[in-house]
Amino acid sequence: MNFFLLSSGFFLGWSLGANDGGNIFGPAVSTRMLKFRTAAIIASIFIILGAVLQGSGVSQTLSSLGSVNEIFGSFTVAFSAAITLFLMVRTKQPVSSTQAVVGAIIGWNYFSGAFTDFSILVKIVSTWVITPILSAVIAMFLFYILKKIISKRPISLFKFDYFTRLGFVFLVAFSAYSLGANNIANVVGMFVDASPFTPHALFNKFIISSQVQLFFFGAISIALGILTKSMSNAQIVGNAIFKMSPITGFIAILSSSIVLFLFSFKGLQIFLTMIHLPTLPLVPVSSSQAIVGAIIGIGIVKGASNIQYKNISKIAIGWLINPVIACVICYISLFFVQNVFDKSVYKPTSFIFNQKVMDKLESLDINTSDLIMLDNLSFNNARDLRGALATITTTYEGDKAELKKLTIREMTIIAQNAEYFPMYISSESLYMIKSKKHFSDAVYEPLIKIEGNIYDYKWELVDELSEISELWRFKPKRSQNDFYNSELEKRYELLFLMFKSAVLLTAQA
């Protein structure tokens, strides 16, 4: 059954390969520097390497947007995103797999009644605007620099052709590796917890984890999409916007690859943080938007009159409708899976209000006097809580008092802090954390002080550990602290998983 459920992830991988293959090597093929078959084989090999060697990608932001907590829900989200990409490929539209996945996740959020974190959504959507602009600027800069170098150091046509072809080989490999590392989590990341694979020992020395096996087969599906269906999209990306030459094609791929690198390289974020400069968010970005932006940038430098604005408009419309289509398809599909096939697509989340929750909300500048009707109430799912919050009006003091509905941000904060998530800090779970060396000794030591404690809400554990040690304390929300806080969130997520499991095991005993 689990292998069948993975089929939607593999279909999504095939669709991603069919769509994004053109972004990796479209200019190289359209300028006849590389044959399609050669470029496709190189891209397929390095996508697999990128997925297996660096497959974790940058998926945390997507998971923060919506946590799909049921296997049939994961299947439907992946299937909906795959169908959307497949339809776009059929209409010869170069679109983004990340956009499709985001749209499908929002569809799941609406169906399950889960709250969509709009601050995360704004961060993701902002990259859809930043990516093509940044890629265009980099392409314009690289074109100017390369033109200066060639004019000062002219080389023979034969050598120029040889070095350009060789450069394309390395560039396609680098771009494919980056795409595999950055996007494999979009394809099968939602199935990690339900992987049907088991760890295997290679030559009795190397352990191949179930996650690595999952990423490998997901990467195979991407490679199959590249080899079987990406040729038409490669021609569209290479010629539909601006007629490419070998040198402009080279710059286009290099520029888009740099953008993918900038949005996924943790080392760069750490460096910028150390020198107190703003950082780019670590999110999966669209290779389609990056390559299109680069081609537009080159077209502007070479003369804006040569740009096919009609085709740009067509591509931009595809970017806009892509997440909307995925959202609608996912919502309808979830309805059929749950009501026709009688499969659960989400696990209900409980919300319990009491005095300690009210005190916590008060500390977060939420006017709890307006929430008095919720005191001592519980809700079995997010949809019921959303309905209750929608009826509440809050008073804002200004020139004259007026009643207003709770904002989406306020509703999200209320839901996050009222979510019932019982945890037990057992000695067994602490031993498992230490034996697997999840944390350094300094980070692990504060956990010993809370052994035996019981918590009803996630924020209770966070608050107590923050008081015990600064190593478990979040820093102020500033751009230079984003990476630190992101890594700390990952540590807390591991604790939540381990200590909730301890509650389940205790209940079973």
C-alpha positions as CSV (number, residue, x, y, z in Angstrom):
1,M,0.0,0.0,0.0
2,N,2.8,2.4,0.9
3,F,4.5,1.9,-2.5
4,F,1.2,2.7,-4.2
5,L,0.9,5.9,-2.2
6,L,4.4,6.9,-3.3
7,S,3.2,6.8,-6.9
8,S,1.9,10.4,-6.7
9,G,5.3,11.6,-5.5
10,F,6.9,9.8,-8.4
11,F,4.4,11.3,-10.8
12,L,5.2,14.7,-9.4
13,G,8.9,14.0,-9.9
14,W,8.3,13.0,-13.5
15,S,6.3,16.2,-14.1
16,L,9.0,18.3,-12.4
17,G,11.7,16.7,-14.7
18,A,9.5,17.3,-17.8
19,N,9.0,20.9,-16.9
20,D,12.3,21.9,-15.3
21,G,14.6,20.1,-17.7
22,G,14.3,23.0,-20.1
23,N,15.4,25.4,-17.4
24,I,18.6,23.5,-16.8
25,F,19.8,23.1,-20.4
26,G,17.3,24.8,-22.6
27,P,19.7,27.6,-23.8
28,A,22.5,25.0,-24.3
29,V,20.2,22.8,-26.6
30,S,18.6,25.7,-28.5
31,T,22.0,27.2,-29.4
32,R,23.2,23.7,-30.5
33,M,26.1,23.8,-28.1
34,L,24.9,20.5,-26.7
35,K,22.7,17.8,-28.2
36,F,19.5,17.2,-26.3
37,R,20.4,13.6,-25.4
38,T,23.8,14.7,-24.1
39,A,22.4,17.5,-22.0
40,A,19.5,15.3,-20.7
41,I,21.9,12.5,-19.6
42,I,24.3,14.9,-17.8
43,A,21.3,16.6,-16.1
44,S,19.8,13.3,-15.0
45,I,23.0,12.0,-13.5
46,F,23.6,15.2,-11.5
47,I,20.0,15.6,-10.4
48,I,20.3,12.1,-8.8
49,L,23.6,13.0,-7.1
50,G,22.2,16.3,-5.8
51,A,19.1,14.6,-4.4
52,V,21.0,11.7,-2.7
53,L,24.0,13.7,-1.4
54,Q,22.2,16.9,-0.4
55,G,18.6,15.8,-0.6
56,S,17.2,17.6,2.5
57,G,16.9,20.7,0.3
58,V,15.2,23.8,1.8
59,S,11.9,22.3,2.7
60,Q,11.4,23.7,6.2
61,T,9.6,26.8,4.9
62,L,7.1,24.7,2.9
63,S,6.4,22.5,6.0
64,S,5.8,25.6,8.1
65,L,3.2,26.7,5.5
66,G,1.1,23.6,6.2
67,S,2.0,20.4,8.0
68,V,0.2,17.5,6.1
69,N,-0.3,15.0,8.9
70,E,-2.0,12.1,7.2
71,I,-0.5,9.7,4.5
72,F,-3.5,9.9,2.2
73,G,-3.4,13.7,2.5
74,S,0.3,13.6,1.5
75,F,-0.7,11.4,-1.5
76,T,-3.4,13.8,-2.6
77,V,-1.2,16.9,-2.2
78,A,1.5,15.4,-4.3
79,F,-0.9,14.0,-6.9
80,S,-2.6,17.4,-7.2
81,A,0.7,19.2,-7.7
82,A,1.7,16.6,-10.3
83,I,-1.5,16.9,-12.2
84,T,-1.1,20.7,-12.3
85,L,2.5,20.4,-13.6
86,F,1.4,17.8,-16.2
87,L,-1.3,20.1,-17.5
88,M,1.1,23.0,-17.7
89,V,3.7,20.8,-19.6
90,R,0.9,19.8,-22.0
91,T,0.2,23.5,-22.7
92,K,3.9,24.1,-23.1
93,Q,4.1,26.4,-20.1
94,P,7.4,26.6,-18.1
95,V,6.1,26.8,-14.5
96,S,7.4,26.1,-11.0
97,S,7.0,22.8,-9.1
98,T,7.3,24.8,-5.8
99,Q,4.3,27.0,-6.9
100,A,2.2,23.9,-7.6
101,V,3.2,22.3,-4.2
102,V,2.4,25.6,-2.4
103,G,-1.0,25.8,-4.1
104,A,-1.8,22.2,-3.2
105,I,-0.7,22.7,0.5
106,I,-3.0,25.7,0.8
107,G,-5.8,23.6,-0.7
108,W,-5.1,21.0,2.0
109,N,-5.1,23.8,4.7
110,Y,-8.5,25.0,3.6
111,F,-10.0,21.5,3.4
112,S,-8.7,20.5,6.8
113,G,-9.5,23.8,8.4
114,A,-5.8,24.4,9.3
115,F,-4.5,27.9,9.6
116,T,-2.3,29.1,6.8
117,D,0.7,31.1,8.2
118,F,0.4,34.2,6.0
119,S,3.9,35.5,7.1
120,I,5.4,32.3,5.6
121,L,3.2,32.6,2.5
122,V,4.4,36.2,2.0
123,K,8.0,35.0,2.3
124,I,7.5,32.3,-0.3
125,V,5.5,34.5,-2.7
126,S,8.1,37.3,-2.4
127,T,10.7,34.9,-3.8
128,W,8.5,34.5,-6.9
129,V,9.0,38.2,-7.5
130,I,12.6,38.5,-6.4
131,T,13.9,35.4,-8.3
132,P,13.4,36.6,-11.9
133,I,14.5,40.2,-11.0
134,L,17.6,39.0,-9.3
135,S,18.4,36.6,-12.1
136,A,17.9,39.3,-14.7
137,V,20.3,41.7,-12.8
138,I,23.0,39.0,-12.4
139,A,22.7,38.1,-16.1
140,M,23.0,41.8,-17.2
141,F,26.1,42.1,-15.0
142,L,27.7,38.9,-16.2
143,F,27.0,39.9,-19.9
144,Y,28.7,43.2,-19.4
145,I,31.8,41.7,-17.7
146,L,32.1,38.9,-20.2
147,K,31.8,41.3,-23.1
148,K,34.6,43.4,-21.7
149,I,36.9,40.4,-21.2
150,I,36.3,39.1,-24.8
151,S,36.9,42.5,-26.3
152,K,40.2,42.9,-24.5
153,R,41.4,39.3,-25.1
154,P,40.0,38.0,-28.4
155,I,40.4,34.3,-29.0
156,S,40.0,32.2,-32.2
157,L,36.6,31.0,-33.2
158,F,37.6,27.4,-32.8
159,K,38.9,27.9,-29.2
160,F,35.8,30.0,-28.3
161,D,33.5,27.2,-29.5
162,Y,35.5,24.5,-27.6
163,F,35.5,26.4,-24.3
164,T,31.8,27.3,-24.7
165,R,30.8,23.7,-25.2
166,L,33.0,22.6,-22.3
167,G,31.6,25.3,-20.1
168,F,28.1,24.2,-20.9
169,V,28.9,20.7,-19.8
170,F,30.1,21.8,-16.3
171,L,27.3,24.4,-16.1
172,V,24.5,21.9,-16.9
173,A,26.0,19.6,-14.3
174,F,26.1,22.3,-11.6
175,S,22.6,23.5,-12.4
176,A,21.2,20.0,-12.3
177,Y,22.9,19.2,-9.0
178,S,21.5,22.4,-7.5
179,L,18.0,21.6,-8.7
180,G,18.1,18.0,-7.4
181,A,19.3,19.2,-3.9
182,N,16.8,22.0,-3.8
183,N,13.7,20.4,-5.2
184,I,13.7,16.7,-4.2
185,A,12.0,17.5,-0.9
186,N,9.1,19.0,-2.9
187,V,8.7,15.6,-4.7
188,V,9.0,13.0,-1.9
189,G,9.7,15.0,1.3
190,M,6.1,14.6,2.4
191,F,6.5,10.8,2.4
192,V,9.7,10.6,4.6
193,D,7.8,9.5,7.7
194,A,5.9,6.8,5.7
195,S,8.8,5.5,3.6
196,P,8.4,1.7,2.8
197,F,12.1,1.3,2.4
198,T,14.3,-0.1,5.2
199,P,18.0,0.7,5.9
200,H,20.5,-1.5,4.1
201,A,24.2,-2.2,4.7
202,L,26.4,-1.8,1.6
203,F,29.5,-4.0,1.7
204,N,28.8,-4.5,5.4
205,K,30.2,-1.0,6.1
206,F,28.0,1.8,4.7
207,I,24.4,2.1,5.9
208,I,22.0,3.4,3.2
209,S,19.1,5.0,5.1
210,S,15.4,4.7,4.1
211,Q,15.4,8.4,3.4
212,V,18.3,8.2,1.0
213,Q,16.6,5.4,-0.8
214,L,13.4,7.4,-1.0
215,F,15.3,10.4,-2.4
216,F,17.1,8.2,-4.9
217,F,13.9,6.8,-6.4
218,G,12.3,10.3,-6.4
219,A,15.3,11.6,-8.3
220,I,15.0,8.7,-10.8
221,S,11.4,9.9,-11.5
222,I,12.8,13.4,-12.2
223,A,15.4,12.0,-14.5
224,L,12.8,10.0,-16.4
225,G,10.8,13.2,-16.8
226,I,13.8,14.9,-18.3
227,L,14.7,12.1,-20.6
228,T,11.1,11.5,-21.9
229,K,9.3,14.9,-22.0
230,S,11.6,17.9,-21.5
231,M,12.6,18.5,-25.1
232,S,9.7,20.7,-26.1
233,N,10.1,22.8,-23.0
234,A,13.8,23.2,-23.6
235,Q,13.1,24.8,-27.0
236,I,10.5,27.1,-25.4
237,V,12.8,28.3,-22.7
238,G,15.7,28.7,-25.2
239,N,13.9,30.7,-28.0
240,A,10.4,31.9,-27.1
241,I,11.6,35.0,-25.2
242,F,14.8,36.0,-27.0
243,K,16.8,34.4,-29.7
244,M,19.8,33.0,-27.9
245,S,23.5,32.8,-29.0
246,P,25.9,30.4,-27.4
247,I,27.4,33.0,-25.1
248,T,24.0,34.4,-24.0
249,G,22.8,30.9,-23.4
250,F,25.8,30.2,-21.2
251,I,25.2,33.4,-19.2
252,A,21.5,32.6,-18.8
253,I,22.2,29.1,-17.3
254,L,25.0,30.5,-15.1
255,S,22.8,33.3,-13.8
256,S,19.9,31.1,-12.9
257,S,22.2,28.6,-11.3
258,I,23.7,31.3,-9.1
259,V,20.2,32.4,-8.0
260,L,19.4,28.8,-7.0
261,F,22.7,28.7,-5.1
262,L,22.0,31.9,-3.3
263,F,18.6,30.8,-2.0
264,S,19.8,27.4,-0.8
265,F,23.3,27.7,0.5
266,K,23.4,27.9,4.3
267,G,27.0,28.9,4.4
268,L,26.3,32.1,2.7
269,Q,23.5,32.9,5.1
270,I,25.8,32.2,8.1
271,F,28.5,34.5,6.5
272,L,26.0,37.4,5.9
273,T,24.7,37.0,9.5
274,M,28.3,37.2,10.9
275,I,28.9,40.5,9.1
276,H,25.4,41.8,10.0
277,L,24.0,42.0,6.5
278,P,20.5,41.0,5.4
279,T,20.1,37.4,4.3
280,L,18.0,35.8,1.6
281,P,15.4,33.3,2.9
282,L,16.3,29.6,2.5
283,V,13.4,28.5,0.4
284,P,13.1,26.3,-2.7
285,V,12.9,28.7,-5.7
286,S,11.7,28.3,-9.2
287,S,14.3,27.4,-11.8
288,S,11.7,28.4,-14.4
289,Q,11.5,31.9,-13.0
290,A,15.3,32.1,-12.7
291,I,16.0,31.1,-16.3
292,V,13.2,33.3,-17.7
293,G,14.5,36.3,-15.7
294,A,18.1,35.7,-16.9
295,I,16.9,35.6,-20.5
296,I,14.9,38.8,-20.1
297,G,18.0,40.5,-18.5
298,I,20.2,39.5,-21.5
299,G,17.5,40.7,-23.9
300,I,17.3,44.1,-22.2
301,V,21.1,44.5,-22.5
302,K,21.1,43.5,-26.2
303,G,18.1,45.7,-27.0
304,A,14.7,45.5,-25.5
305,S,13.1,45.5,-29.0
306,N,14.2,42.0,-29.5
307,I,12.2,40.6,-26.5
308,Q,9.1,38.6,-27.3
309,Y,6.8,40.4,-24.8
310,K,3.8,38.4,-25.9
311,N,5.5,35.1,-24.8
312,I,6.6,36.7,-21.6
313,S,3.0,37.6,-20.8
314,K,1.9,34.1,-21.6
315,I,4.6,32.7,-19.2
316,A,3.7,35.2,-16.4
317,I,0.0,34.2,-16.7
318,G,1.0,30.6,-16.2
319,W,2.9,31.6,-13.1
320,L,-0.2,33.2,-11.7
321,I,-2.7,30.5,-12.4
322,N,-0.4,27.6,-11.5
323,P,-0.8,27.7,-7.7
324,V,-4.5,28.5,-8.0
325,I,-5.1,25.5,-10.2
326,A,-3.2,23.3,-7.8
327,C,-5.2,24.6,-4.9
328,V,-8.5,23.9,-6.5
329,I,-7.5,20.5,-7.8
330,C,-6.2,19.5,-4.3
331,Y,-9.4,20.7,-2.6
332,I,-11.6,18.7,-4.9
333,S,-9.4,15.6,-4.8
334,L,-9.3,15.7,-1.0
335,F,-13.2,15.7,-1.0
336,F,-13.3,12.6,-3.2
337,V,-10.6,10.7,-1.3
338,Q,-12.3,11.4,2.0
339,N,-16.0,11.0,1.1
340,V,-15.9,8.6,-1.9
341,F,-13.0,6.4,-1.0
342,D,-13.5,6.8,2.7
343,K,-9.9,7.6,3.5
344,S,-8.8,10.0,6.2
345,V,-6.8,12.9,4.6
346,Y,-5.9,14.8,7.8
347,K,-5.7,14.2,11.5
348,P,-7.8,16.5,13.6
349,T,-6.0,18.9,16.0
350,S,-7.4,19.6,19.4
351,F,-7.4,23.1,20.9
352,I,-8.0,23.7,24.6
353,F,-8.4,27.1,26.3
354,N,-7.7,27.6,30.0
355,Q,-6.2,30.3,32.2
356,K,-2.6,29.5,31.3
357,V,-3.4,29.8,27.6
358,M,-5.1,33.1,28.3
359,D,-2.1,34.4,30.2
360,K,0.2,33.3,27.4
361,L,-1.9,35.1,24.8
362,E,-1.9,38.2,27.0
363,S,1.9,38.2,27.0
364,L,1.8,38.2,23.2
365,D,-0.3,41.4,23.1
366,I,-3.6,39.6,22.4
367,N,-6.6,41.2,24.1
368,T,-7.9,38.3,26.0
369,S,-10.9,40.2,27.4
370,D,-12.5,39.7,24.0
371,L,-11.8,36.0,24.2
372,I,-13.7,35.4,27.4
373,M,-16.2,33.2,25.6
374,L,-13.5,30.7,24.7
375,D,-12.3,30.2,28.3
376,N,-12.6,26.5,29.4
377,L,-13.7,25.5,25.9
378,S,-12.1,22.9,23.7
379,F,-12.3,22.3,19.9
380,N,-11.7,19.0,18.2
381,N,-10.4,20.6,14.9
382,A,-9.1,23.8,13.4
383,R,-12.3,24.3,11.4
384,D,-14.5,24.6,14.5
385,L,-12.0,27.0,16.1
386,R,-11.8,29.1,13.0
387,G,-15.6,29.4,13.1
388,A,-15.6,30.5,16.7
389,L,-12.9,33.0,16.2
390,A,-14.7,34.5,13.2
391,T,-17.6,35.5,15.4
392,I,-15.4,37.4,17.9
393,T,-15.0,41.1,17.6
394,T,-12.3,43.1,19.4
395,T,-12.3,46.7,20.6
396,Y,-9.6,49.1,19.3
397,E,-9.2,52.3,21.1
398,G,-8.6,55.4,18.9
399,D,-10.4,58.7,18.4
400,K,-13.5,56.6,19.0
401,A,-13.9,53.0,20.0
402,E,-14.9,50.6,17.2
403,L,-15.5,46.8,16.9
404,K,-13.4,44.8,14.4
405,K,-12.9,41.2,13.6
406,L,-9.8,39.4,14.6
407,T,-7.1,39.7,12.0
408,I,-5.6,36.6,10.4
409,R,-2.4,37.1,12.3
410,E,-4.2,37.2,15.6
411,M,-6.2,34.1,14.7
412,T,-3.0,32.3,13.8
413,I,-1.3,33.3,17.1
414,I,-4.3,32.2,19.1
415,A,-4.5,28.8,17.4
416,Q,-0.7,28.1,17.7
417,N,-0.8,28.7,21.5
418,A,-4.1,26.9,22.2
419,E,-3.1,23.7,20.3
420,Y,-3.2,20.8,22.7
421,F,0.1,18.8,22.3
422,P,0.7,16.7,25.4
423,M,4.4,15.7,26.0
424,Y,6.2,13.6,28.6
425,I,9.9,14.0,29.2
426,S,10.8,10.4,29.8
427,S,14.2,9.0,30.7
428,E,13.9,6.7,27.7
429,S,13.4,9.5,25.2
430,L,16.3,11.5,26.7
431,Y,18.5,8.4,26.4
432,M,17.5,8.0,22.8
433,I,18.3,11.7,22.0
434,K,21.7,11.3,23.7
435,S,22.7,8.0,22.2
436,K,21.9,9.1,18.6
437,K,23.9,12.3,19.3
438,H,21.3,14.6,18.0
439,F,22.7,17.5,20.0
440,S,26.1,18.5,21.5
441,D,26.7,18.0,25.2
442,A,26.1,21.7,26.0
443,V,22.8,21.7,24.2
444,Y,21.7,18.3,25.7
445,E,22.5,19.2,29.3
446,P,19.5,21.5,29.9
447,L,17.2,18.7,28.9
448,I,18.2,16.6,31.9
449,K,16.7,19.3,34.2
450,I,13.2,18.8,32.8
451,E,13.2,15.0,33.0
452,G,9.9,13.7,34.3
453,N,8.0,16.9,33.4
454,I,4.6,16.9,31.6
455,Y,3.5,19.7,29.2
456,D,0.2,20.3,27.5
457,Y,1.4,22.8,25.0
458,K,4.5,23.3,22.9
459,W,5.1,26.8,24.2
460,E,5.3,25.5,27.8
461,L,8.4,23.4,26.9
462,V,9.9,26.3,24.9
463,D,9.4,28.8,27.7
464,E,10.9,26.5,30.3
465,L,14.0,25.6,28.3
466,S,14.5,29.2,27.4
467,E,14.6,30.0,31.1
468,I,17.1,27.2,31.8
469,S,19.6,27.9,29.0
470,E,20.2,30.6,26.4
471,L,21.1,27.8,24.0
472,W,17.4,27.1,23.8
473,R,16.3,30.7,23.6
474,F,15.1,32.4,20.4
475,K,16.8,35.6,19.3
476,P,14.8,38.7,18.4
477,K,13.1,38.5,15.0
478,R,15.6,40.2,12.7
479,S,17.1,39.2,9.4
480,Q,20.5,38.5,10.9
481,N,18.9,36.1,13.4
482,D,16.8,34.1,10.8
483,F,19.3,31.3,10.4
484,Y,19.9,30.8,14.1
485,N,16.2,30.8,14.9
486,S,15.5,28.4,12.0
487,E,18.1,25.9,13.3
488,L,16.6,26.2,16.8
489,E,13.1,25.5,15.4
490,K,14.4,22.3,14.0
491,R,15.8,21.2,17.4
492,Y,12.5,22.0,19.0
493,E,10.6,20.0,16.3
494,L,12.7,17.0,17.1
495,L,11.9,17.4,20.9
496,F,8.2,17.7,20.1
497,L,8.3,14.4,18.1
498,M,10.4,12.5,20.7
499,F,8.4,13.7,23.7
500,K,5.0,13.2,22.1
501,S,6.0,9.6,21.2
502,A,6.9,9.2,24.9
503,V,3.3,10.1,25.8
504,L,1.9,7.6,23.3
505,L,4.2,4.8,24.6
506,T,3.2,5.6,28.2
507,A,-0.5,5.5,27.3
508,Q,-0.1,2.2,25.6
509,A,1.7,0.7,28.6
